């Protein structure tokens, strides 16, 4: 069985093994760090080895050719401002929905836990926009996606590269109506650490009541040069910090709470098994400043013939320009490099579990005062944003 053939630290939690098991004897359960791992009921196992055959870590990854790279901006400003970067995901999703298809992506539930959901209307698309910095629960979506495809429906699946790999191997055949989007992924933080942070923010800011919405990539302070904002909305109350001043974001970027497999990711490459890769085009302000108005620009990699056809179909709704692939990833190393493990990872997560987020913030100095230089930069960025918004 699969767990006898790979190191548990390599498991990315994609659920392919549990989804394929004909006897349902593989269950995804959270470990002490809050990450889901497959647990096998060996009494029910029939040694069919399907779990081994669909594991994307235990099998050779068949990659598409070298992709075409683009800087891209959705012409619909409202959709772009609601998105993390340039709003390209919304255009691809709308293309699928216009064909009466289904879109599958990460969303918050009513407790602000992150899970993959399935939508079939444009009115629900807002749930899938924006960044969610916690590993999402996939549940049984792989099985549902197969049902949709086998009944000749279009399906768009968006996820991390390892989730896309898991789905691709689980299906075990190509579907013309399946469209795959993966992301430029820094790594997935622990759902438990994220839960503890939401609880901490709620207790600190709103007497324990959870927020009504969370935006981890607000553009209220701009987008270029990583100067976005973190916002928790509590009705009339608002918690807002620029990204470098929020303790959770500092823990995420500092690699304190990522899944073990993220520190040696099997999917780091410009070549992918997906049709599209989407991310922020960091550095666009230097490479193609005409494509940077500080409202978000996407780095778009197109890997397949299918992807090129969709790009052509949505091209009138985009401002985009082809760019050099190597240049485009110079300030986005997460495309090709794994995150480096923080030496205090285990200690950090342990303090979160035993003592809560408040103590972890004190121990690891995750709140720092904003420097005068940073304040000045933020001031000038906000002035620039106001000028751009009036154009």
C-alpha positions in Angstrom: 0.0 0.0 0.0 1.0 3.6 -0.6 2.0 4.4 3.0 4.6 1.6 2.9 6.3 3.2 -0.2 6.7 6.9 0.6 8.0 8.9 3.5 5.1 10.5 5.4 7.0 13.8 5.2 6.6 13.7 1.4 2.8 13.3 1.6 1.1 16.5 0.5 -2.4 15.5 1.5 -3.9 15.6 -2.0 -6.5 12.9 -1.1 -6.0 10.9 -4.3 -5.4 7.7 -2.4 -8.4 8.1 -0.1 -10.6 9.1 -3.0 -9.6 6.1 -5.2 -9.9 3.4 -2.5 -12.7 1.0 -3.5 -13.2 -0.2 0.1 -13.1 3.3 1.6 -10.4 2.1 4.1 -8.2 5.2 3.8 -9.3 8.2 5.9 -7.7 11.7 6.0 -7.0 12.6 9.6 -5.3 15.6 11.1 -1.9 15.1 12.8 -0.7 17.1 15.8 0.3 20.0 13.5 -3.2 20.2 12.0 -2.4 18.7 8.6 -4.5 15.9 7.1 -2.7 12.6 6.3 -4.0 9.3 5.1 -4.7 6.7 7.8 -5.3 3.1 6.5 -7.6 0.5 8.0 -5.5 -2.5 7.1 -8.3 -4.9 8.1 -10.4 -3.7 5.1 -7.5 -3.3 2.6 -7.7 -5.7 -0.3 -4.2 -4.8 -1.6 -5.5 -3.5 -5.0 -2.6 -1.0 -5.0 -4.8 1.7 -6.6 -3.6 4.1 -3.9 0.0 3.5 -5.0 -0.9 4.0 -8.7 -2.6 7.4 -8.2 -0.1 8.9 -5.8 1.5 11.9 -7.6 4.5 11.8 -5.3 5.2 8.1 -5.8 4.9 8.3 -9.6 6.8 10.1 -12.3 5.1 13.4 -13.1 4.4 13.9 -16.8 5.0 17.5 -17.5 3.7 19.7 -20.4 6.2 21.5 -22.7 7.8 24.8 -21.7 4.9 27.3 -21.3 4.3 30.7 -22.8 4.4 33.4 -20.2 2.3 36.5 -20.1 1.6 39.6 -18.0 -2.2 39.8 -17.8 -4.9 42.1 -16.5 -8.7 41.6 -16.5 -10.3 44.6 -18.1 -13.2 44.4 -15.6 -11.8 46.5 -12.8 -14.3 45.4 -10.2 -13.3 41.7 -10.7 -9.6 42.6 -10.7 -9.9 44.6 -7.4 -11.6 41.7 -5.8 -8.8 39.3 -6.9 -5.3 38.8 -5.5 -3.5 39.9 -8.6 -4.8 40.6 -12.1 -8.2 38.8 -12.0 -7.4 36.2 -14.8 -9.0 33.4 -12.8 -12.4 35.0 -13.0 -12.3 35.2 -16.8 -11.3 31.5 -17.1 -14.0 30.5 -14.6 -16.7 32.6 -16.4 -15.7 30.8 -19.6 -16.5 27.4 -18.0 -19.7 28.7 -16.3 -20.9 30.0 -19.7 -20.7 26.4 -20.9 -22.9 25.2 -18.0 -19.9 23.8 -16.3 -18.7 23.6 -12.8 -15.9 25.5 -11.0 -14.0 24.0 -8.1 -11.8 26.1 -5.8 -10.9 27.1 -2.3 -13.4 29.1 -0.2 -14.0 30.0 3.4 -16.9 28.2 5.3 -18.9 29.9 8.0 -16.1 29.3 10.5 -13.4 30.7 8.1 -11.9 27.3 7.6 -10.6 26.7 4.1 -12.2 24.0 2.0 -12.7 23.3 -1.7 -16.3 23.9 -2.9 -18.1 23.4 -6.2 -20.1 26.2 -7.8 -22.2 26.4 -11.0 -23.2 30.1 -11.1 -21.4 33.4 -11.5 -23.1 34.8 -8.4 -21.0 32.4 -6.3 -17.7 33.1 -8.0 -16.8 35.7 -5.4 -16.3 32.9 -2.9 -13.4 31.6 -4.8 -11.6 34.9 -5.4 -8.7 36.0 -3.3 -5.9 34.2 -1.4 -6.6 31.8 1.5 -3.4 31.1 3.3 -4.2 27.7 4.9 -4.2 24.2 3.3 -7.7 23.6 2.1 -9.8 20.5 2.8 -10.7 18.7 -0.4 -13.2 16.3 1.1 -14.9 14.3 -1.7 -14.5 16.7 -4.5 -12.4 14.4 -6.6 -15.2 11.9 -6.9 -17.7 14.5 -7.7 -15.5 16.0 -10.4 -15.2 12.5 -12.0 -19.0 12.2 -12.0 -19.3 15.6 -13.8 -16.7 14.7 -16.4 -18.2 11.2 -17.0 -21.6 12.9 -17.7 -19.9 15.2 -20.2 -19.8 18.4 -18.2 -17.1 21.0 -18.3 -15.1 21.3 -15.0 -12.5 23.9 -13.9 -10.4 22.8 -10.9 -8.1 25.4 -9.2 -5.7 24.5 -6.5 -2.1 24.2 -5.4 0.2 22.2 -7.8 0.1 19.1 -5.5 -3.7 19.2 -5.5 -3.8 19.5 -9.2 -1.4 16.6 -9.5 -3.5 14.5 -7.1 -6.6 15.1 -9.2 -4.8 14.4 -12.5 -3.5 11.0 -11.2 -6.8 10.1 -9.5 -8.7 10.5 -12.8 -6.2 8.2 -14.6 -7.2 9.5 -18.0 -7.4 12.8 -19.9 -10.7 14.6 -20.2 -11.1 17.2 -22.9 -13.6 19.2 -20.8 -11.4 19.3 -17.7 -9.4 22.6 -17.2 -6.7 22.7 -14.6 -5.3 25.8 -12.9 -2.4 25.7 -10.4 -0.8 28.5 -8.5 2.6 29.8 -7.8 2.7 28.4 -4.3 4.9 29.5 -1.4 3.6 26.6 0.7 0.5 25.7 2.6 0.2 26.8 6.3 -1.4 24.6 9.0 -5.2 24.8 9.2 -4.8 24.5 13.0 -2.5 27.5 13.1 -4.9 29.5 10.9 -7.8 28.5 13.2 -5.9 29.7 16.2 -5.2 33.0 14.5 -8.8 33.6 13.6 -9.7 32.9 17.2 -7.0 35.2 18.5 -8.1 38.1 16.2 -11.7 37.6 17.2 -10.9 37.6 20.9 -8.6 40.6 20.6 -10.7 42.7 18.3 -14.3 41.7 18.8 -15.0 40.0 22.2 -14.6 36.5 20.7 -17.1 37.0 17.9 -15.7 35.8 14.5 -15.4 38.3 11.7 -18.1 38.6 8.9 -15.4 38.6 6.2 -11.6 38.3 5.8 -9.5 39.6 3.0 -5.8 38.6 3.2 -4.9 40.4 0.0 -6.8 43.7 0.1 -5.6 46.3 -2.4 -6.7 49.2 -0.2 -3.0 50.1 0.3 -2.0 49.1 -3.2 -0.6 45.9 -4.8 2.8 46.7 -6.3 6.0 46.0 -4.4 4.1 43.6 -2.1 2.3 46.5 -0.3 -1.1 45.0 0.2 -3.3 44.9 3.3 -4.7 42.3 5.6 -8.3 43.0 6.7 -10.7 41.4 9.1 -14.2 42.9 9.0 -16.4 42.8 12.2 -19.4 44.7 11.0 -18.6 48.3 12.1 -15.1 47.3 13.3 -12.1 46.6 11.1 -8.7 45.1 11.8 -6.3 46.2 9.1 -2.5 45.9 8.7 -0.1 46.1 5.8 1.2 42.6 5.0 4.6 43.0 6.7 3.0 44.1 10.0 0.5 41.2 10.5 1.7 38.4 12.7 0.1 35.6 10.8 1.5 36.8 7.5 4.9 37.1 9.1 4.7 33.5 10.3 3.6 32.3 6.9 6.3 34.1 4.9 8.8 33.2 7.6 8.0 29.5 7.0 7.0 28.8 10.6 3.9 26.7 9.9 4.1 25.1 6.4 3.4 21.4 5.7 6.5 19.3 5.8 6.3 18.4 2.1 6.4 22.1 1.2 10.0 22.3 2.2 10.9 19.7 -0.4 8.1 20.1 -3.0 7.9 17.7 -5.9 6.1 20.2 -8.1 8.5 23.1 -8.4 9.1 23.9 -12.0 8.0 26.2 -14.8 6.7 23.1 -16.5 3.4 21.8 -15.0 0.7 19.2 -15.7 -1.9 21.9 -15.5 -3.3 24.0 -18.4 -2.6 27.3 -16.6 -0.4 28.6 -13.8 -1.5 31.8 -12.1 0.4 34.0 -9.7 1.3 37.6 -8.9 3.6 39.2 -11.4 6.1 40.5 -8.9 8.6 42.8 -10.6 6.3 43.9 -13.4 6.9 47.5 -12.3 10.5 47.1 -13.5 10.1 44.8 -16.5 6.9 46.2 -18.0 5.8 49.3 -16.1 3.0 50.0 -18.6 1.3 46.9 -17.2 1.5 48.1 -13.6 -1.2 50.5 -12.3 -0.8 49.2 -8.7 -4.2 47.4 -8.9 -2.8 43.9 -9.7 -1.1 42.1 -12.6 -1.2 38.4 -13.1 1.7 36.2 -14.2 0.0 33.7 -16.5 1.7 30.6 -17.8 -0.1 28.6 -20.5 1.0 25.0 -20.7 -1.3 23.3 -23.1 -3.2 23.5 -26.4 -6.4 23.6 -24.4 -5.0 26.5 -22.4 -4.1 28.4 -25.6 -7.6 28.0 -27.0 -9.2 29.3 -23.8 -6.7 32.3 -23.8 -7.7 33.1 -27.3 -11.4 32.9 -26.4 -11.1 35.3 -23.5 -8.4 37.5 -25.1 -10.8 40.5 -25.8 -11.4 40.7 -22.0 -7.7 40.9 -21.2 -4.9 43.4 -21.5 -1.9 41.1 -21.9 1.6 40.9 -23.3 3.9 37.9 -23.8 7.0 38.1 -21.7 10.3 36.2 -21.3 9.7 33.2 -19.1 13.0 33.4 -17.2 12.6 37.2 -16.6 9.0 36.7 -15.4 9.9 34.6 -12.5 13.0 36.5 -11.3 11.1 38.0 -8.4 8.8 34.9 -7.9 11.2 32.2 -6.8 8.3 30.1 -5.4 7.7 29.0 -9.0 10.8 26.9 -9.0 12.2 26.7 -5.4 10.8 25.2 -2.2 10.5 27.2 0.9 13.3 26.8 3.5 12.2 25.2 6.7 12.3 27.5 9.7 14.5 25.9 12.5 11.8 26.9 15.0 8.9 25.4 13.1 8.1 22.6 15.6 8.6 25.0 18.6 6.3 27.6 17.0 3.5 25.2 16.2 3.8 23.6 19.7 3.4 27.0 21.4 0.3 27.7 19.2 -1.2 24.4 20.3 -0.4 24.6 24.0 -0.5 28.3 24.7 -2.2 30.0 21.8 -1.3 32.6 19.3 -0.7 35.5 21.7 2.2 33.7 23.3 3.7 32.7 19.9 3.6 36.4 18.9 5.6 37.4 22.0 8.0 34.5 21.7 8.8 35.0 18.1 8.4 38.8 17.9 5.8 38.7 15.2 4.6 42.2 15.8 7.1 45.0 15.1 6.7 48.7 15.0 6.5 50.3 11.6 9.7 52.1 10.7 9.6 55.7 9.7 10.9 54.7 6.3 8.1 52.2 5.9 5.5 54.8 7.0 6.8 57.2 4.4 6.7 54.5 1.7 3.2 53.6 2.6 2.2 57.3 2.6 3.5 57.8 -0.9 2.0 54.5 -2.1 -1.4 55.6 -0.8 -1.0 59.0 -2.6 -0.1 57.1 -5.8 -3.2 54.9 -5.4 -5.5 57.9 -5.1 -4.0 59.5 -8.1 -4.4 56.3 -10.2 -8.0 55.8 -9.1 -8.9 59.2 -10.4 -7.5 58.5 -13.9 
